[in-house]
Amino acid sequence: MVRLLAFYVPEVRVKWICFCPSEVEMKFGHFSFGSIQIDDTIYEHDVIIDRGEILKRKKKPSKRFRDDFGHTPLSVEEDIPWQCRHLVIGTGAYGRLPVMDEVKREARRRNVELLVLPTIEAMERLRQNPGDTNAILHVTC
C-alpha cells in the first residue's frame, strides 16, 4: 500500500538575509512526497539552500552509512552549508531522514543552531525566520 502526501503551502516570498552582499528573495510553493517547489522550479531531489543559492544535495559520501540506518543519513561527509547561524534540516514528508550525531556535534562546535524538522515544518520555519539561515530539505520519506 502506498500513501501519498500532498501539502498545500501558501505561496510566500522569503527574503534571505545572509553574509552575501544582497538579500535573496525565495518563494516556497507546493510540497508533496518526492517534490518541492521553490520559486518557479519544482525539484524532485533533495536540495540545499546555501545563502540563498539552491543546490542539489550530493548524498553519495553518506551512502556508506546506509546499512547502519536503513536509509542514507545526513553525515558530516557531505557538503553541509555551515556558513550561517541557523541550519534547518527538513527530514522528509514522514520525518525519516536520519541525522548522524556527528552532524549535531559539528553544529555545536561551529555554534550553529541546528533545527531538525519534517520538511513541511522546516519550510514553515524558513518562512518565519529566513535571516542567516541555510537548509537541507529531504523530499521523500
C-alpha positions as CSV (number, residue, x, y, z in Angstrom):
1,M,0.0,0.0,0.0
2,V,1.3,3.4,-0.9
3,R,0.2,6.5,0.8
4,L,0.9,9.8,-0.9
5,L,1.1,13.0,1.0
6,A,0.5,16.4,-0.5
7,F,0.6,19.6,1.4
8,Y,-0.8,22.9,0.3
9,V,1.7,25.6,1.1
10,P,0.6,29.1,0.6
11,E,2.9,30.9,-1.8
12,V,5.1,33.1,0.3
13,R,8.1,35.1,-0.7
14,V,11.0,35.0,1.8
15,K,13.9,37.4,1.9
16,W,17.2,35.7,2.8
17,I,19.5,37.9,4.8
18,C,22.9,36.4,4.7
19,F,26.6,37.1,4.5
20,C,26.3,37.7,0.8
21,P,26.2,41.3,-0.4
22,S,22.5,41.4,-1.2
23,E,19.3,39.9,0.1
24,V,17.9,37.0,-1.8
25,E,14.2,36.5,-2.1
26,M,12.8,33.0,-2.3
27,K,9.2,31.8,-2.8
28,F,8.2,28.4,-1.4
29,G,5.3,26.7,-3.1
30,H,3.9,23.2,-3.2
31,F,5.4,20.3,-1.3
32,S,4.5,16.7,-1.7
33,F,6.2,13.4,-1.3
34,G,9.1,13.4,-3.8
35,S,9.0,17.1,-4.9
36,I,9.3,20.6,-3.6
37,Q,8.6,23.9,-5.4
38,I,10.9,26.8,-4.7
39,D,10.4,29.9,-6.8
40,D,9.1,28.7,-10.1
41,T,11.1,25.5,-10.1
42,I,10.0,22.0,-9.0
43,Y,12.8,19.9,-7.5
44,E,12.4,16.1,-7.5
45,H,15.5,15.6,-5.4
46,D,16.9,16.8,-2.0
47,V,18.0,20.4,-2.0
48,I,20.5,22.5,-0.1
49,I,19.8,26.2,0.4
50,D,23.2,27.9,0.9
51,R,23.0,31.7,1.4
52,G,20.0,31.9,-1.0
53,E,21.5,29.6,-3.6
54,I,19.6,26.3,-4.3
55,L,21.8,23.2,-4.9
56,K,21.2,19.5,-5.3
57,R,22.2,17.5,-2.2
58,K,25.0,15.2,-3.0
59,K,24.5,12.3,-0.6
60,K,27.0,9.9,-2.1
61,P,29.5,10.4,0.7
62,S,26.9,9.3,3.3
63,K,25.8,6.2,1.4
64,R,28.4,4.0,3.3
65,F,26.3,4.6,6.4
66,R,23.0,3.4,4.8
67,D,23.2,-0.1,6.3
68,D,23.5,1.3,9.8
69,F,20.4,3.4,9.5
70,G,18.2,1.6,6.9
71,H,18.3,4.9,4.9
72,T,21.1,7.1,3.7
73,P,21.6,9.5,6.6
74,L,22.9,13.1,6.6
75,S,26.5,12.9,7.7
76,V,29.5,15.3,8.1
77,E,31.0,13.6,5.0
78,E,28.6,15.7,2.9
79,D,29.0,19.4,1.9
80,I,26.8,20.9,4.7
81,P,26.2,24.7,4.3
82,W,27.7,25.7,7.7
83,Q,28.1,29.4,6.8
84,C,25.1,30.5,8.8
85,R,23.8,30.9,12.4
86,H,20.8,28.6,11.8
87,L,20.8,25.4,9.8
88,V,17.3,23.9,9.2
89,I,17.2,20.2,8.2
90,G,14.0,19.0,6.6
91,T,13.8,15.3,7.3
92,G,11.2,14.5,4.7
93,A,7.4,14.0,4.4
94,Y,7.4,11.5,7.3
95,G,10.4,12.8,9.1
96,R,12.6,9.8,8.4
97,L,15.9,11.2,7.3
98,P,18.4,10.2,9.9
99,V,20.8,12.9,11.0
100,M,24.0,11.5,12.4
101,D,25.2,12.5,15.9
102,E,28.5,13.8,14.3
103,V,26.4,16.4,12.4
104,K,24.8,17.6,15.7
105,R,28.3,17.7,17.4
106,E,29.7,19.7,14.5
107,A,26.9,22.2,14.6
108,R,27.6,22.8,18.4
109,R,31.3,23.1,17.7
110,R,30.6,25.7,15.0
111,N,28.0,27.5,17.2
112,V,25.3,26.9,14.6
113,E,21.7,26.4,15.8
114,L,20.5,23.1,14.3
115,L,16.8,22.6,13.7
116,V,15.7,19.1,12.6
117,L,12.1,19.0,11.5
118,P,9.9,17.2,9.0
119,T,10.2,19.1,5.7
120,I,6.8,20.8,5.7
121,E,7.7,22.2,9.2
122,A,11.1,23.2,8.0
123,M,9.6,25.2,5.1
124,E,7.4,27.0,7.6
125,R,10.4,27.8,9.8
126,L,12.2,29.1,6.8
127,R,9.3,31.4,6.0
128,Q,9.1,32.7,9.6
129,N,12.8,33.4,10.1
130,P,15.0,33.1,7.0
131,G,17.7,35.5,8.1
132,D,21.2,34.0,8.3
133,T,19.7,30.5,7.8
134,N,20.7,27.7,5.5
135,A,18.8,24.5,4.9
136,I,18.9,20.9,3.7
137,L,15.5,19.7,2.6
138,H,14.8,16.0,2.1
139,V,11.8,15.5,-0.3
140,T,10.8,11.8,0.2
141,C,10.3,9.8,3.3
